Amino acid sequence: MKKLFFTAIAILYVIIVFSCASRNRSGYIPVPDRDYLEPEVYIDIGNITETRDGYFPGWLFTYIYGGSKEVEKIYSYNNKYTFVGISEGVNFNALNRWAENFSAELDFAILVASRIERRLISAASLYPDDEYGVFFEKMVKSAYSAKYPGAVKEDTYWVKTKTGNGEHASSEEHGSSSDFYVFFVLVSIDRREMQSIISNMISETVSAVTPTNAQRNAINRLRQNFFEGF
């Protein structure tokens, strides 16, 4: 009888422990995947075999090592936000057409939306859908469809590089050759102009959603310091 009693107690204990663990897991919301916030581009300078003019323009060298925010520290861009579009592959002509036809009016929104999304994620302590509610999705969609009339296509450049150390797509993805081209398009926009556009975008998005109190508090915090990390 004692054996049966202690067995029942042990089973009950296990049930209680797993029940508590299950409740804890159901209430647990992990933080965003920080891998998403890694540097914007991975280019190993040592793997580059050719460049368009035999050298690196200053903005591109800076971008490879520090991203857009470092480019903005260059004197000619320090009152602007800079964005870099990237496309890579083995078909030089197709990539060249992409760079030549890249439109600051039509294609720039993709770069802005990506940067806004990164900022929303970096500011969140939870997954952004939980942190901001439907505001997150609507804000990113608004960024894709918005107009940015002050955007200027500053420069384009290309390099030829070889696959190495798993930092780029495998050679199979670029065809039989292990060498491929990477094209860059530099776009800038006046800092005040961009801040005005995004501030209006945030206000319009806030007016279009009904967040919970916690989500509204998170959105208000974001509005206060959005451009500190943008």
C-alpha angles and dihedrals in degrees: 000000000000090000091054091046094053091043090055091049091051092050091048090051092052091049092051094047094049091044091055091046090051092052091048092051092048090055095044118101113185122221120258119283103268090202085079089065097056119123116300099243139020114210122156105212089204091062095055111110101177142010132198096255102013095262142058120259111231096248093053095047089050092046094052092053101035113012129232095316091061091049088056089062091064108105096242091053103035094108092046142067113238128206130186125208116204133196128169140185144108098274103091096183094052092048091046091053089050091054094044093048096043105127123210086203100047108023102034094081091070091060093045094048091051092052092047090051091051090051093050091050095046091052094050125094090194133032105301093242088059095038097050105013117211089343089081096057094041093048093053092046090050090052091054093051099039126108120238104191096175096059116122127195101227106178147336129215141168138205132191115224141170126235113260142165093356091285093125135035115291119270089251089065090054095044127257094320121087090209121081140166128249117200123198131196119194117207127178136189132186110269096228091046092053093045090052092050094049094044090054089046091054092048093050092047093049090053091052098054139060108216127182118259091261092049092047090053090051091049091049091052089050092052091054096055106016096122095047089078100025 
